[in-house]
Amino acid sequence: MQTLSFKHTARNRLPGKKDKAIIGVVASGNLEVLLERVIPGAECEVDIATPLTGYDETWKAVVADFVERFSPGGLRISINDGGARPDTVYLRLMQGSALMEAE
């Protein structure tokens, strides 16, 4: 199992009041994403556990693009990957941030 960690500074904190959200299921080549509002300011941390090696740059690009577009400041994001494609990763990140913003 490979573990990757990324730290970013987002433009803003993610709006909303939810403390945490979980989206997705690891089974069947998918992934689960846990978002927790536990970091001060606009910082964002993303930790990824994946069985696949050699995709570090792909993960880096997907996470950086997500942070740039959705500004998830204040979140620690934990991803438990089961071999998901980059578009599925991005979709789950979007869904998770939408859940965090919901009132």
DSSP file (Angstrom, degrees, kcal/mol; ACC not computed):
  #  RESIDUE AA STRUCTURE BP1 BP2  ACC     N-H-->O    O-->H-N    N-H-->O    O-->H-N    TCO  KAPPA ALPHA  PHI   PSI    X-CA   Y-CA   Z-CA
    1    1 A M              0   0    0      0, 0.0     2,-0.4     0, 0.0    52,-0.0   0.000 360.0 360.0 360.0 127.3    0.0    0.0    0.0
    2    2 A Q  E     -A   50   0A   0     48,-3.3    48,-2.8    50,-0.1     2,-0.5  -0.787 360.0-155.3 -97.8 140.8    1.4    3.4   -1.0
    3    3 A T  E     -A   49   0A   0     -2,-0.4     2,-0.4    46,-0.2    46,-0.2  -0.972  10.5-175.2-118.8 129.4    0.7    6.5    1.0
    4    4 A L  E     -A   48   0A   0     44,-2.5    44,-3.1    -2,-0.5     2,-0.4  -0.931   3.5-166.5-120.2 145.4    0.8   10.0   -0.6
    5    5 A S  E     -A   47   0A   0     -2,-0.4     2,-0.4    42,-0.2    42,-0.2  -0.999   5.0-177.6-134.9 136.0    0.4   13.3    1.2
    6    6 A F  E     -A   46   0A   0     40,-2.6    40,-2.9    -2,-0.4     2,-0.4  -0.988   7.7-163.1-131.8 141.1   -0.2   16.7   -0.2
    7    7 A K  E     +A   45   0A   0     -2,-0.4     2,-0.3    38,-0.2    38,-0.2  -0.991  16.6 170.5-124.7 134.0   -0.5   20.1    1.5
    8    8 A H  E     -A   44   0A   0     36,-2.7    36,-2.5    -2,-0.4     2,-0.6  -0.930  32.4-132.3-135.9 158.1   -2.0   23.2   -0.2
    9    9 A T  E     -A   43   0A   0     -2,-0.3    34,-0.2    34,-0.2     2,-0.1  -0.970  30.2-154.1-110.5 115.4   -3.1   26.6    0.7
   10   10 A A        -     0   0    0     32,-3.0    32,-0.1    -2,-0.6    58,-0.1  -0.337  25.3-113.8 -81.3 166.4   -6.5   27.3   -0.8
   11   11 A R  S    S-     0   0    0     56,-0.4     2,-0.3     1,-0.1    -1,-0.1   0.877  93.7  -2.5 -66.2 -37.7   -7.9   30.7   -1.7
   12   12 A N  S    S-     0   0    0     30,-0.1    61,-1.6    29,-0.1     2,-0.2  -0.913  82.4 -87.5-146.2 167.3  -10.6   30.5    1.0
   13   13 A R  B     -e   73   0B   0     -2,-0.3    61,-0.2    59,-0.2    29,-0.1  -0.561  54.7-101.5 -73.1 148.1  -12.0   28.2    3.6
   14   14 A L        -     0   0    0     59,-2.5    -1,-0.1    -2,-0.2    57,-0.1  -0.594  42.5-121.4 -70.6 127.7  -14.7   25.9    2.3
   15   15 A P        +     0   0    0      0, 0.0     2,-0.2     0, 0.0    -1,-0.1  -0.186  66.1  69.3 -65.6 164.0  -18.1   27.4    3.2
   16   16 A G  S    S-     0   0    0      1,-0.1    85,-0.2    85,-0.0    87,-0.1  -0.435  70.8-112.5 114.9 172.0  -20.6   25.4    5.3
   17   17 A K        +     0   0    0     85,-0.4    84,-0.1    83,-0.3    -1,-0.1   0.462  66.7 120.3-122.4  -6.6  -20.9   24.1    8.9
   18   18 A K        -     0   0    0     82,-1.0     3,-0.1    84,-0.3    19,-0.1  -0.368  50.4-152.0 -64.2 140.0  -20.6   20.3    8.6
   19   19 A D  S    S-     0   0    0      1,-0.2    18,-3.1    17,-0.1     2,-0.3   0.820  71.6  -3.4 -81.1 -33.3  -17.7   18.9   10.5
   20   20 A K  E     -B   36   0A   0     16,-0.2     2,-0.3    79,-0.1    -1,-0.2  -0.993  54.6-170.7-157.4 160.0  -17.2   15.8    8.3
   21   21 A A  E     -B   35   0A   0     14,-2.1    14,-3.0    -2,-0.3     2,-0.4  -0.986   7.5-158.0-151.3 147.0  -18.6   14.0    5.3
   22   22 A I  E     +B   34   0A   0     -2,-0.3     2,-0.3    12,-0.2    12,-0.2  -0.992  14.3 177.2-129.1 139.1  -17.8   10.6    3.7
   23   23 A I  E     +B   33   0A   0     10,-2.2    10,-2.8    -2,-0.4    73,-0.1  -0.996  39.4  18.3-142.0 143.2  -18.5    9.7    0.1
   24   24 A G  E     -B   32   0A   0     -2,-0.3     2,-0.4     8,-0.2     8,-0.2  -0.073  65.4-104.6  90.3 171.0  -17.9    6.6   -2.0
   25   25 A V        -     0   0    0      6,-0.6     6,-0.4     2,-0.2     5,-0.2  -0.999  12.5-139.8-138.6 135.1  -17.1    2.9   -1.4
   26   26 A V  S  > S+     0   0    0     -2,-0.4     4,-1.0     4,-0.1     3,-0.4   0.804  73.2  99.7 -67.4 -29.5  -13.7    1.3   -1.8
   27   27 A A  T >4 S+     0   0    0      1,-0.2     3,-0.7     2,-0.2    -2,-0.2  -0.081  77.1  24.5 -58.1 155.6  -15.2   -1.9   -3.3
   28   28 A S  T 34 S-     0   0    0      1,-0.2    -1,-0.2     2,-0.1     3,-0.1   0.836 133.4 -55.8  61.0  40.6  -15.2   -2.6   -7.1
   29   29 A G  T 34 S+     0   0    0     -3,-0.4    -1,-0.2    53,-0.2    56,-0.2   0.747 111.1 111.9  70.7  23.9  -12.3   -0.4   -8.0
   30   30 A N    <<  -     0   0    0     -4,-1.0    52,-2.1    -3,-0.7    54,-0.5  -0.112  55.2-131.5-106.5-154.0  -13.7    2.8   -6.5
   31   31 A L  E     - C   0  81A   0     -6,-0.4    -6,-0.6    50,-0.2     2,-0.4  -0.984   3.3-130.3-157.5 162.0  -12.6    4.8   -3.5
   32   32 A E  E     -BC  24  80A   0     48,-2.0    48,-2.6    -2,-0.3     2,-0.4  -0.943  17.6-158.6-118.8 146.2  -13.9    6.5   -0.4
   33   33 A V  E     -BC  23  79A   0    -10,-2.8   -10,-2.2    -2,-0.4     2,-0.5  -0.987   3.1-165.5-127.2 126.8  -13.2   10.0    0.6
   34   34 A L  E     -BC  22  78A   0     44,-2.8    44,-2.8    -2,-0.4     2,-0.5  -0.960   6.7-167.6-111.1 124.5  -13.4   11.4    4.1
   35   35 A L  E     -BC  21  77A   0    -14,-3.0   -14,-2.1    -2,-0.5     2,-0.4  -0.952   6.1-176.6-113.3 129.9  -13.5   15.2    4.5
   36   36 A E  E     -BC  20  76A   0     40,-2.3    40,-2.7    -2,-0.5     2,-1.5  -0.991  26.4-140.6-130.5 132.3  -13.0   16.7    8.0
   37   37 A R  E     + C   0  75A   0    -18,-3.1    38,-0.2    -2,-0.4    37,-0.0  -0.665  64.1 117.6 -89.2  82.9  -13.1   20.4    8.9
   38   38 A V        +     0   0    0     -2,-1.5    -1,-0.2    36,-0.7    37,-0.2   0.367  44.2  87.6-131.3   1.1  -10.2   20.3   11.3
   39   39 A I  S    S-     0   0    0     35,-2.0     2,-0.0    -3,-0.3    37,-0.0  -0.885  71.8-123.4-111.1 135.5   -7.5   22.6    9.9
   40   40 A P    >   -     0   0    0      0, 0.0     3,-1.1     0, 0.0    34,-0.3  -0.320  69.4  -5.8 -72.5 157.9   -7.4   26.3   10.7
   41   41 A G  T 3  S-     0   0    0      1,-0.2    -2,-0.1    32,-0.1   -29,-0.1  -0.219 116.8 -37.2  65.6-146.8   -7.4   29.0    7.9
   42   42 A A  T 3  S+     0   0    0     31,-0.2   -32,-3.0   -29,-0.1    -1,-0.2   0.210  94.2 126.3-102.1  13.1   -7.2   28.1    4.3
   43   43 A E  E <   -A    9   0A   0     -3,-1.1    31,-3.1   -34,-0.2    32,-0.5  -0.388  38.6-167.3 -70.8 151.7   -4.8   25.2    4.6
   44   44 A C  E     -A    8   0A   0    -36,-2.5   -36,-2.7    29,-0.2     2,-0.4  -0.989   5.3-165.7-142.4 130.5   -5.8   21.8    3.1
   45   45 A E  E     -Ad   7  76A   0     30,-2.1    32,-3.4    -2,-0.4     2,-0.5  -0.959   2.0-168.8-118.5 136.1   -4.2   18.4    3.6
   46   46 A V  E     -Ad   6  77A   0    -40,-2.9   -40,-2.6    -2,-0.4     2,-0.4  -0.983   2.0-173.5-127.4 120.7   -4.9   15.4    1.4
   47   47 A D  E     -Ad   5  78A   0     30,-2.9    32,-3.2    -2,-0.5     2,-0.4  -0.953   7.5-167.5-114.2 132.0   -3.7   11.9    2.4
   48   48 A I  E     -Ad   4  79A   0    -44,-3.1   -44,-2.5    -2,-0.4     2,-0.5  -0.971  12.9-167.5-125.7 130.1   -4.1    9.1    0.0
   49   49 A A  E     +Ad   3  80A   0     30,-2.7    32,-3.0    -2,-0.4   -46,-0.2  -0.979  25.2 163.7-112.5 119.9   -3.7    5.3    0.6
   50   50 A T  E     -A    2   0A   0    -48,-2.8   -48,-3.3    -2,-0.5    32,-0.1  -0.991  42.6-145.7-139.5 143.9   -3.6    3.4   -2.7
   51   51 A P  S    S+     0   0    0      0, 0.0     2,-0.3     0, 0.0    -1,-0.1   0.603  80.7  86.8 -80.5 -10.3   -2.5   -0.1   -3.8
   52   52 A L        -     0   0    0    -50,-0.1     2,-0.3     3,-0.0     3,-0.2  -0.716  61.6-160.4 -95.9 138.6   -1.2    1.3   -7.1
   53   53 A T        +     0   0    0     -2,-0.3     0, 0.0     1,-0.1     0, 0.0  -0.793  65.4  44.0-112.0 158.8    2.3    2.7   -7.6
   54   54 A G  S    S+     0   0    0     -2,-0.3     3,-0.2     1,-0.0    -1,-0.1   0.517  83.9  95.4  91.8   5.3    3.6    4.9  -10.3
   55   55 A Y     >  +     0   0    0     -3,-0.2     4,-2.5     1,-0.1     5,-0.2   0.092  40.5 118.6-114.6  22.6    0.7    7.4  -10.3
   56   56 A D  H  > S+     0   0    0      1,-0.2     4,-2.7     2,-0.2     5,-0.2   0.904  77.6  48.0 -55.6 -46.1    2.2   10.0   -8.0
   57   57 A E  H  > S+     0   0    0      2,-0.2     4,-2.2     1,-0.2    -1,-0.2   0.848 110.5  52.0 -67.5 -33.9    2.1   12.8  -10.6
   58   58 A T  H  > S+     0   0    0      2,-0.2     4,-2.5     1,-0.2    -1,-0.2   0.941 111.7  46.1 -65.7 -47.1   -1.5   11.9  -11.6
   59   59 A W  H  X S+     0   0    0     -4,-2.5     4,-2.6     1,-0.2     5,-0.3   0.929 111.8  52.4 -59.2 -45.6   -2.6   12.2   -8.0
   60   60 A K  H  X S+     0   0    0     -4,-2.7     4,-2.4    -5,-0.2    -1,-0.2   0.909 111.7  45.9 -57.4 -44.6   -0.7   15.4   -7.6
   61   61 A A  H  X S+     0   0    0     -4,-2.2     4,-2.4     2,-0.2    -1,-0.2   0.909 112.8  48.9 -67.3 -43.5   -2.3   17.0  -10.6
   62   62 A V  H  X S+     0   0    0     -4,-2.5     4,-2.2     2,-0.2    -2,-0.2   0.931 114.7  45.1 -63.7 -45.5   -5.9   15.9   -9.7
   63   63 A V  H  X S+     0   0    0     -4,-2.6     4,-2.6    -5,-0.2     5,-0.2   0.929 113.2  49.8 -65.1 -45.3   -5.5   17.2   -6.1
   64   64 A A  H  X S+     0   0    0     -4,-2.4     4,-2.3    -5,-0.3    -2,-0.2   0.903 111.9  48.2 -61.2 -41.9   -4.0   20.5   -7.2
   65   65 A D  H  X S+     0   0    0     -4,-2.4     4,-2.4     2,-0.2     5,-0.2   0.912 111.5  50.1 -65.4 -42.2   -6.7   21.1   -9.8
   66   66 A F  H  X S+     0   0    0     -4,-2.2     4,-2.8    -5,-0.2     5,-0.4   0.932 111.5  48.0 -60.8 -46.5   -9.4   20.3   -7.2
   67   67 A V  H  X S+     0   0    0     -4,-2.6     4,-1.7     1,-0.2   -56,-0.4   0.907 112.6  49.7 -62.3 -41.6   -7.9   22.7   -4.7
   68   68 A E  H  < S+     0   0    0     -4,-2.3    -1,-0.2    -5,-0.2    -2,-0.2   0.912 118.7  36.9 -63.5 -43.3   -7.6   25.4   -7.3
   69   69 A R  H  < S+     0   0    0     -4,-2.4    -2,-0.2    -5,-0.2    -1,-0.2   0.846 129.2  28.0 -80.5 -35.2  -11.2   25.1   -8.5
   70   70 A F  H  < S-     0   0    0     -4,-2.8    -3,-0.2    -5,-0.2    -2,-0.2   0.523  85.3-143.0-111.5  -7.0  -13.0   24.4   -5.2
   71   71 A S     <  -     0   0    0     -4,-1.7     2,-1.2    -5,-0.4    -4,-0.1   0.915  19.2-173.0  46.2  65.1  -10.9   26.1   -2.6
   72   72 A P    >   +     0   0    0      0, 0.0     3,-1.4     0, 0.0    -1,-0.2  -0.217  15.3 170.2 -85.7  48.7  -11.3   23.5    0.2
   73   73 A G  B 3   +e   13   0B   0    -61,-1.6   -59,-2.5    -2,-1.2   -29,-0.2  -0.279  60.6  28.2 -60.5 143.1   -9.5   25.5    2.9
   74   74 A G  T 3  S+     0   0    0    -31,-3.1   -35,-2.0   -34,-0.3   -36,-0.7   0.411  96.4 119.8  89.4  -0.9   -9.8   24.1    6.4
   75   75 A L  E <   -C   37   0A   0     -3,-1.4   -30,-2.1   -32,-0.5     2,-0.5  -0.784  50.1-159.0-106.4 141.6  -10.2   20.5    5.3
   76   76 A R  E     -Cd  36  45A   0    -40,-2.7   -40,-2.3    -2,-0.4     2,-0.5  -0.980  22.5-162.6-104.0 125.0   -8.2   17.3    5.9
   77   77 A I  E     -Cd  35  46A   0    -32,-3.4   -30,-2.9    -2,-0.5     2,-0.5  -0.946   7.2-167.7-115.2 123.7   -9.1   14.9    3.1
   78   78 A S  E     -Cd  34  47A   0    -44,-2.8   -44,-2.8    -2,-0.5     2,-0.5  -0.951   5.2-165.8-112.5 125.6   -8.4   11.2    3.5
   79   79 A I  E     -Cd  33  48A   0    -32,-3.2   -30,-2.7    -2,-0.5     2,-0.7  -0.949  10.4-167.2-116.3 125.3   -8.7    9.0    0.4
   80   80 A N  E     -Cd  32  49A   0    -48,-2.6   -48,-2.0    -2,-0.5     2,-0.3  -0.915  23.7-157.4-109.3 101.9   -8.8    5.3    0.6
   81   81 A D  E     -C   31   0A   0    -32,-3.0   -50,-0.2    -2,-0.7   -55,-0.1  -0.569  27.4-177.4 -90.2 141.4   -8.3    4.2   -3.0
   82   82 A G  S    S-     0   0    0    -52,-2.1   -53,-0.2    -2,-0.3   -51,-0.1   0.071  77.5 -67.6-117.3  21.0   -9.3    0.9   -4.6
   83   83 A G  S    S+     0   0    0      1,-0.2   -52,-0.1   -31,-0.1   -53,-0.1   0.713  76.8 173.0 101.0  27.0   -7.9    1.7   -8.0
   84   84 A A        -     0   0    0    -54,-0.5    -1,-0.2     1,-0.1   -54,-0.1  -0.299  33.3-112.6 -69.6 150.8  -10.3    4.5   -9.1
   85   85 A R    >>  -     0   0    0    -56,-0.2     4,-2.1     1,-0.1     3,-0.6  -0.432  31.9-106.7 -76.0 157.3   -9.7    6.4  -12.3
   86   86 A P  H 3> S+     0   0    0      0, 0.0     4,-2.5     0, 0.0     5,-0.2   0.848 119.7  54.9 -56.2 -36.9   -8.8   10.1  -12.0
   87   87 A D  H 3> S+     0   0    0      1,-0.2     4,-2.1     2,-0.2     5,-0.1   0.857 108.4  49.0 -67.4 -32.4  -12.2   11.3  -13.2
   88   88 A T  H <> S+     0   0    0     -3,-0.6     4,-2.6     2,-0.2    -1,-0.2   0.896 109.9  51.8 -70.6 -40.3  -13.8    9.2  -10.4
   89   89 A V  H  X S+     0   0    0     -4,-2.1     4,-2.3     2,-0.2    -2,-0.2   0.947 111.5  47.0 -58.0 -49.0  -11.4   10.7   -7.8
   90   90 A Y  H  X S+     0   0    0     -4,-2.5     4,-2.4     1,-0.2    -2,-0.2   0.904 110.9  51.9 -61.6 -43.0  -12.3   14.2   -9.0
   91   91 A L  H  X S+     0   0    0     -4,-2.1     4,-2.8     1,-0.2    -1,-0.2   0.928 110.1  48.3 -59.3 -46.9  -16.1   13.4   -8.9
   92   92 A R  H  X S+     0   0    0     -4,-2.6     4,-2.6     1,-0.2    -1,-0.2   0.883 110.6  51.4 -64.4 -38.3  -15.9   12.1   -5.3
   93   93 A L  H  X S+     0   0    0     -4,-2.3     4,-2.3     2,-0.2    -1,-0.2   0.916 111.7  47.3 -63.2 -42.6  -13.9   15.1   -4.2
   94   94 A M  H  X S+     0   0    0     -4,-2.4     4,-2.2     2,-0.2    -2,-0.2   0.930 113.0  48.5 -62.9 -45.8  -16.5   17.4   -5.7
   95   95 A Q  H  X S+     0   0    0     -4,-2.8     4,-2.1     1,-0.2    -2,-0.2   0.904 111.8  50.0 -62.5 -41.6  -19.4   15.4   -4.1
   96   96 A G  H  X S+     0   0    0     -4,-2.6     4,-1.9     2,-0.2    -1,-0.2   0.908 110.3  48.4 -64.3 -42.8  -17.6   15.5   -0.7
   97   97 A S  H  X S+     0   0    0     -4,-2.3     4,-1.7     1,-0.2    -1,-0.2   0.883 109.8  53.4 -66.8 -35.9  -17.1   19.2   -0.8
   98   98 A A  H  X S+     0   0    0     -4,-2.2     4,-1.4     1,-0.2    -1,-0.2   0.898 108.0  50.8 -63.7 -39.7  -20.7   19.7   -1.8
   99   99 A L  H  < S+     0   0    0     -4,-2.1    -1,-0.2     1,-0.2    -2,-0.2   0.891 108.8  51.6 -63.6 -38.7  -21.8   17.7    1.2
  100  100 A M  H  < S+     0   0    0     -4,-1.9   -82,-1.0     1,-0.2   -83,-0.3   0.831 110.8  48.2 -66.8 -32.0  -19.6   19.8    3.4
  101  101 A E  H  < S+     0   0    0     -4,-1.7    -1,-0.2   -85,-0.2    -2,-0.2   0.721  88.6 103.8 -80.4 -22.5  -21.2   23.0    2.1
  102  102 A A     <        0   0    0     -4,-1.4   -85,-0.4    -3,-0.2   -84,-0.3  -0.314 360.0 360.0 -63.9 142.0  -24.8   21.8    2.5
  103  103 A E              0   0    0    -87,-0.1    -1,-0.1   -86,-0.1    -4,-0.1   0.440 360.0 360.0 -85.6 360.0  -26.6   23.2    5.4
